[in-house]
Amino acid sequence: MPSICSVKLVAGVSSLTSINRNFLYIILLFAAFALSTSAIFVKLSDAPSTIIAGYRMLFSALILLPFLLLKKANWHELKKLSKKQWLLGVLSGVFLAAHYTLWFESLRFTSVASSTVLVTLQPLFAFIGGYFLFGEKLTRRSFFGGLLAIAGSVIIGWQDFQVSGTSFFGDVLALIAAGVITGYFLLGQSLRKELSLVPYAIIGYGSSAFFLLGYSMLYGFSLTGYASDNWVWFIGLALISTILGQTIFNWLLKWLNTSTISMSIVGEPVGTCILAYFILGQGITLQQGIGIFVILVGILIFLTKK
């Protein structure tokens, strides 16, 4: 059996002997929509960025904890992890902590649409990382679909990119966050071949919560005293955005590569724009509507590659 790094994938699916590819894609798109609620919950909360992210990760780990404790196989697997696996698992948590801190902070300076669009440019990083680390190659059709979807994201947020210097700073933070989360998924693509979902997720979420909340305290933020509605948003981020979004992505990494996961996340602005319209009262312009259409066509081309 060849090692992970020696296996060459053609833009998408590693091994689908037992699970239908179309079923995986349906789950993938569901997770992308669940993840699109993230920016909405962050905008609704008035807590500091690292506090929001820290409690998101903490509550996510606590939700998964019973599945670790009640299933002996998960518990035994966790106890048998090598030092290297622990190190990589904790490192993935550091990447996740950095991503959420940068992204949530970007939302303080720029719009939901602009921040989400830049974060979802991560396929550019994923294509490069997947090629050099795992030997993944994109077909021309897949590459075209990917670029088309990314172009749709740029169309959605283009006008906002030029608003002000403050907005530009938020855009830069969001772009860095895109690179960091790609690193998280690339680590996950390797680890998920060796670890079950629950042990992997708890290590990553738990270590991420530790770093985020520890950093918050060092920065002088209180861990308590926030308005009651903030705790609702924290739980919403954990249950909907993370468990039904991020964790499903982690589950899919056993069969799909980082490039494919990242491409589905490009569709996040579609869900975010729709939710922002109904929840935050932010209108959808003609430009955003065109961008949404282009994104959906690009993702369809990418996922239906031959």
Order of alpha helices (4+ residues) and beta strands (2+ residues): alpha-alpha-alpha-alpha-alpha-alpha-alpha-alpha-alpha-alpha-alpha-alpha-alpha-alpha-alpha
